[in-house]
Amino acid sequence: MFTRKQEFELITSIKATGEIPLKFSYLADGAKNWQAISNLRYNSENTINSNESILLKKRIKDIISTYNLTNLKLNIIDIGCGTGDPIISILDYLKENNILFRYVPVDISESMLNLAKENISKRYSVDVLPFNLDYEQGQFSDIIYNLKKDGYSNLLCFLGSTLGNHFNKDRVLTNIRDSMSADDYLILGVELTNTYKIDNLLKNYNIKEVYNLSMFIPRYMGIKDEFIDSTISWNQLLNQVESKVFFKKEVVSKIGTETIKFEKEDNLLLFRSYKFTMDSIVKILQETGFRIELLTTSLKKDYVLTLVQPSRY
């Protein structure tokens, strides 16, 4: 399931930080676990995806109007595409207004790319150009540049509050910035902290679908459910939701040819979901070299959508 490079990264992360990077949970059959979560989010109110969809529908006209609309052709570049659902509000608007577009999903998981391609192709008669890459590892400016050769403009989309899942958020944003040219735009959507509703927030994560996603890699490593206790908690210091497992006994696990030994009472961080404040999202965008063109929040001030461009130009 893993390349040698991915095996090395996973082993290094576990040994050095005690964390399994969430991105590996989407590989192979893990994509189906994410699909189950996505289905729940889009069929429920007041979720990350539903709040984001509402904001997109309200502001998509303003976003698209930043381009020269004469003979506009757009590449919709969906970074960390998942099943492709977060992008649908944008594609619906483009279709309704007869704007030519291509869908460009980008993901570490080939299985996830296939799900996104199938989902989008069912809804639209559109060219789908998938790219299997790990945007956390470096910039992908060659792809972005080549997509513009046929007279297309680029709209990059990093939706679903995915940024908060990464250990090094600055690096991810810098890689995206370094992949963009002067006339490219990026839409970023992130969930904001509401310290008065932490219990409600945790309920969204304390469900079997999230548990199955987070346990995909531990189970692949031979860590059985009966070997561990699991928790979902709020880390006040780091402003993030955390999923951890605590070992009830000594366990010897295997990744490729490498074995990893866990002692009784050791713990593993399975995922993090950082929640921004308005100040922190503005700060990180400025520090990673972006200029904010549009910023809008949900009525309850629990989600923010922002349109940015690289400020180095």
C-alpha positions as CSV (number, residue, x, y, z in Angstrom):
1,M,0.0,0.0,0.0
2,F,2.9,2.4,0.8
3,T,5.8,3.4,-1.3
4,R,9.2,3.1,0.3
5,K,9.3,6.9,0.8
6,Q,5.9,6.8,2.5
7,E,6.9,3.9,4.7
8,F,10.0,5.9,5.8
9,E,7.9,9.0,6.5
10,L,5.3,7.1,8.5
11,I,7.9,5.2,10.5
12,T,9.9,8.4,11.2
13,S,6.7,10.3,12.3
14,I,5.7,7.5,14.7
15,K,9.1,7.2,16.2
16,A,9.9,10.9,16.4
17,T,6.6,12.5,17.3
18,G,4.2,9.6,18.2
19,E,1.8,10.7,15.4
20,I,0.3,8.9,12.3
21,P,-0.1,11.6,9.7
22,L,-3.8,11.6,8.7
23,K,-3.1,11.8,5.0
24,F,-2.1,8.1,5.0
25,S,-5.6,7.1,6.2
26,Y,-7.0,8.0,2.8
27,L,-4.9,5.5,0.9
28,A,-6.3,2.3,-0.7
29,D,-9.6,1.2,1.0
30,G,-9.2,4.1,3.5
31,A,-10.8,6.3,0.9
32,K,-14.1,4.5,1.6
33,N,-14.0,5.5,5.2
34,W,-13.7,9.2,4.2
35,Q,-16.5,8.8,1.8
36,A,-18.8,7.6,4.7
37,I,-17.9,10.8,6.7
38,S,-18.4,13.0,3.6
39,N,-21.9,11.5,3.1
40,L,-22.8,12.3,6.7
41,R,-21.5,15.9,6.5
42,Y,-23.5,16.7,3.4
43,N,-26.7,15.3,4.7
44,S,-26.5,17.1,8.0
45,E,-26.8,20.8,9.1
46,N,-24.2,22.8,10.9
47,T,-21.2,20.7,9.7
48,I,-18.0,21.9,8.2
49,N,-19.1,21.0,4.7
50,S,-22.6,22.4,4.9
51,N,-21.4,25.7,6.4
52,E,-18.8,26.0,3.8
53,S,-21.2,25.2,1.0
54,I,-23.6,27.9,2.2
55,L,-20.7,30.5,2.1
56,L,-19.6,29.4,-1.3
57,K,-23.1,29.8,-2.8
58,K,-23.3,33.3,-1.3
59,R,-19.9,34.5,-2.5
60,I,-19.1,32.5,-5.6
61,K,-20.3,35.2,-8.0
62,D,-17.9,37.7,-6.3
63,I,-15.0,35.1,-6.5
64,I,-15.5,34.4,-10.2
65,S,-15.9,38.1,-11.0
66,T,-12.2,38.7,-10.0
67,Y,-11.4,37.1,-13.4
68,N,-11.8,38.6,-16.8
69,L,-15.1,37.0,-17.7
70,T,-14.6,37.5,-21.5
71,N,-14.0,34.0,-22.9
72,L,-13.1,32.7,-19.4
73,K,-12.0,29.2,-19.1
74,L,-11.1,27.8,-15.6
75,N,-9.1,25.0,-14.2
76,I,-10.7,24.2,-10.8
77,I,-7.7,22.7,-8.9
78,D,-9.1,20.8,-5.9
79,I,-6.2,20.3,-3.4
80,G,-6.8,17.4,-1.1
81,C,-9.9,16.6,-3.2
82,G,-11.5,13.9,-1.0
83,T,-14.7,12.8,-2.8
84,G,-15.0,16.2,-4.6
85,D,-18.1,17.2,-2.7
86,P,-16.8,20.6,-1.4
87,I,-16.2,21.8,-4.9
88,I,-19.8,21.2,-6.2
89,S,-21.1,24.7,-5.3
90,I,-18.4,26.2,-7.5
91,L,-19.0,23.8,-10.4
92,D,-22.7,24.3,-10.2
93,Y,-22.3,28.1,-10.6
94,L,-19.9,27.7,-13.5
95,K,-22.3,25.3,-15.3
96,E,-25.3,27.6,-14.7
97,N,-23.4,30.5,-16.2
98,N,-21.9,28.7,-19.1
99,I,-18.3,29.1,-18.0
100,L,-16.0,26.5,-19.5
101,F,-14.1,24.6,-16.8
102,R,-12.0,21.5,-16.2
103,Y,-11.8,19.7,-12.9
104,V,-8.3,19.0,-11.5
105,P,-8.3,16.9,-8.3
106,V,-5.0,16.7,-6.4
107,D,-4.5,14.0,-3.7
108,I,-2.0,11.7,-2.2
109,S,-4.5,8.8,-2.6
110,E,-5.2,7.2,-6.0
111,S,-8.3,5.7,-4.5
112,M,-9.6,9.2,-3.5
113,L,-8.8,10.6,-6.9
114,N,-10.9,7.8,-8.4
115,L,-13.8,8.6,-6.1
116,A,-13.7,12.3,-6.9
117,K,-13.5,11.6,-10.6
118,E,-16.5,9.3,-10.5
119,N,-18.5,11.7,-8.3
120,I,-17.8,14.8,-10.5
121,S,-18.2,12.9,-13.8
122,K,-21.7,11.8,-12.8
123,R,-22.8,15.4,-12.3
124,Y,-21.1,17.2,-15.1
125,S,-19.9,16.6,-18.6
126,V,-16.4,17.9,-17.9
127,D,-12.7,17.0,-18.5
128,V,-11.2,15.5,-15.3
129,L,-7.4,15.8,-15.0
130,P,-6.3,14.0,-11.8
131,F,-2.8,14.4,-10.2
132,N,-1.6,11.9,-7.6
133,L,0.9,13.8,-5.4
134,D,1.6,14.8,-1.9
135,Y,1.4,18.6,-1.7
136,E,2.8,18.5,1.8
137,Q,6.1,17.4,0.4
138,G,6.8,20.3,-2.0
139,Q,5.5,22.7,-4.6
140,F,3.9,21.6,-7.9
141,S,4.3,24.7,-10.0
142,D,5.0,22.6,-13.2
143,I,1.5,21.2,-13.1
144,I,-0.1,24.6,-12.4
145,Y,1.8,26.2,-15.2
146,N,1.1,23.5,-17.8
147,L,-2.6,23.6,-17.1
148,K,-2.7,27.2,-18.4
149,K,-1.3,26.4,-21.8
150,D,-4.7,26.1,-23.5
151,G,-5.8,29.6,-22.4
152,Y,-7.2,28.5,-19.1
153,S,-7.0,30.4,-15.8
154,N,-6.4,28.7,-12.5
155,L,-8.6,28.7,-9.4
156,L,-7.0,26.6,-6.6
157,C,-9.4,25.4,-3.9
158,F,-8.3,24.1,-0.5
159,L,-11.6,23.4,1.2
160,G,-13.2,21.4,4.0
161,S,-10.9,22.9,6.7
162,T,-8.2,20.4,5.5
163,L,-5.4,22.9,6.4
164,G,-6.1,22.2,10.1
165,N,-5.3,18.5,9.8
166,H,-1.6,19.2,9.0
167,F,1.2,19.3,11.6
168,N,3.1,21.9,9.5
169,K,0.4,24.3,8.2
170,D,2.9,26.9,7.2
171,R,4.8,24.5,5.0
172,V,1.6,23.4,3.2
173,L,0.6,27.0,2.5
174,T,4.1,27.8,1.3
175,N,4.1,24.9,-1.1
176,I,0.8,26.0,-2.5
177,R,2.0,29.6,-2.8
178,D,5.2,28.6,-4.5
179,S,3.1,26.6,-7.0
180,M,1.0,29.7,-8.0
181,S,1.6,32.4,-10.6
182,A,0.7,36.1,-10.3
183,D,-2.8,35.8,-11.7
184,D,-3.8,32.5,-9.9
185,Y,-6.3,32.6,-7.0
186,L,-6.7,30.3,-4.0
187,I,-10.0,29.8,-2.1
188,L,-9.3,28.6,1.5
189,G,-12.0,27.4,3.9
190,V,-11.3,26.8,7.6
191,E,-13.3,26.2,10.7
192,L,-13.1,28.8,13.5
193,T,-12.9,28.1,17.2
194,N,-16.0,28.5,19.4
195,T,-14.8,27.9,22.9
196,Y,-18.3,27.9,24.2
197,K,-19.3,24.9,22.1
198,I,-16.4,22.5,22.5
199,D,-18.7,19.7,23.6
200,N,-20.8,20.0,20.5
201,L,-17.7,20.1,18.4
202,L,-16.3,16.9,19.9
203,K,-19.6,15.1,19.2
204,N,-19.0,15.6,15.5
205,Y,-15.7,13.6,15.8
206,N,-16.9,11.0,18.4
207,I,-18.7,8.8,15.8
208,K,-17.9,5.4,14.3
209,E,-17.2,6.8,10.8
210,V,-14.4,9.0,12.2
211,Y,-13.1,6.2,14.4
212,N,-12.9,3.8,11.4
213,L,-11.0,6.4,9.4
214,S,-8.5,7.1,12.2
215,M,-8.0,3.4,12.9
216,F,-7.3,2.5,9.2
217,I,-3.5,2.7,9.5
218,P,-3.3,1.2,13.1
219,R,-5.3,-1.8,11.9
220,Y,-3.1,-2.0,8.8
221,M,-0.1,-2.1,11.2
222,G,-1.7,-5.0,13.1
223,I,-2.9,-3.0,16.1
224,K,-6.2,-4.5,17.0
225,D,-9.1,-2.5,18.6
226,E,-8.9,-4.7,21.8
227,F,-5.2,-3.7,22.3
228,I,-6.0,0.0,22.8
229,D,-8.3,2.6,24.4
230,S,-9.3,5.5,22.2
231,T,-10.1,9.1,23.1
232,I,-11.4,12.3,21.3
233,S,-10.4,15.4,23.2
234,W,-9.9,19.1,23.0
235,N,-6.3,20.4,23.4
236,Q,-6.8,23.9,24.8
237,L,-3.1,24.8,24.5
238,L,-2.9,23.9,20.8
239,N,-6.5,24.8,19.9
240,Q,-7.2,21.5,18.3
241,V,-9.3,18.4,18.4
242,E,-7.1,15.3,18.9
243,S,-7.8,11.6,18.5
244,K,-5.4,9.3,20.5
245,V,-5.1,5.7,21.3
246,F,-3.5,4.4,24.5
247,F,-2.0,0.9,24.6
248,K,-3.4,-1.5,27.2
249,K,-0.5,-4.0,26.6
250,E,2.8,-4.3,24.8
251,V,2.2,-4.5,21.0
252,V,4.7,-5.2,18.2
253,S,3.6,-3.7,15.0
254,K,4.9,-3.9,11.4
255,I,5.2,-1.4,8.5
256,G,6.8,-3.1,5.5
257,T,9.9,-4.8,6.8
258,E,10.2,-2.5,9.8
259,T,8.8,-3.4,13.3
260,I,7.8,-0.9,15.9
261,K,7.3,-1.9,19.5
262,F,4.7,-0.1,21.7
263,E,4.9,-0.4,25.4
264,K,1.9,-0.6,27.7
265,E,0.5,3.0,28.3
266,D,2.3,4.4,25.2
267,N,0.0,6.6,23.1
268,L,-0.4,7.5,19.4
269,L,-1.9,10.6,17.9
270,L,-4.1,9.5,15.1
271,F,-5.3,12.9,13.9
272,R,-5.4,16.5,14.8
273,S,-8.0,19.1,13.6
274,Y,-6.7,22.6,14.4
275,K,-9.4,25.3,14.7
276,F,-8.4,28.8,13.7
277,T,-9.4,32.2,15.1
278,M,-9.9,35.1,12.8
279,D,-6.6,36.6,13.9
280,S,-4.7,33.3,13.4
281,I,-5.9,32.6,9.9
282,V,-5.1,36.2,8.8
283,K,-1.7,35.9,10.4
284,I,-0.7,32.6,8.9
285,L,-1.8,33.8,5.4
286,Q,0.3,37.0,5.7
287,E,3.3,35.1,7.1
288,T,3.2,32.6,4.3
289,G,3.1,35.2,1.6
290,F,-0.6,35.7,0.6
291,R,-2.6,38.8,0.0
292,I,-6.3,38.6,1.1
293,E,-8.7,39.7,-1.6
294,L,-11.9,38.5,0.1
295,L,-12.8,37.2,3.5
296,T,-16.3,36.2,4.7
297,T,-17.6,34.2,7.7
298,S,-20.7,32.2,8.4
299,L,-23.6,33.7,10.4
300,K,-22.5,31.9,13.5
301,K,-18.9,33.0,13.0
302,D,-17.7,29.4,13.0
303,Y,-16.4,29.2,9.5
304,V,-14.4,31.5,7.3
305,L,-13.9,31.5,3.5
306,T,-11.1,33.6,2.0
307,L,-9.8,34.3,-1.5
308,V,-6.1,35.0,-1.7
309,Q,-3.3,35.6,-4.1
310,P,0.5,35.3,-3.7
311,S,1.8,38.7,-2.4
312,R,5.3,38.2,-3.7
313,Y,4.3,39.6,-7.1
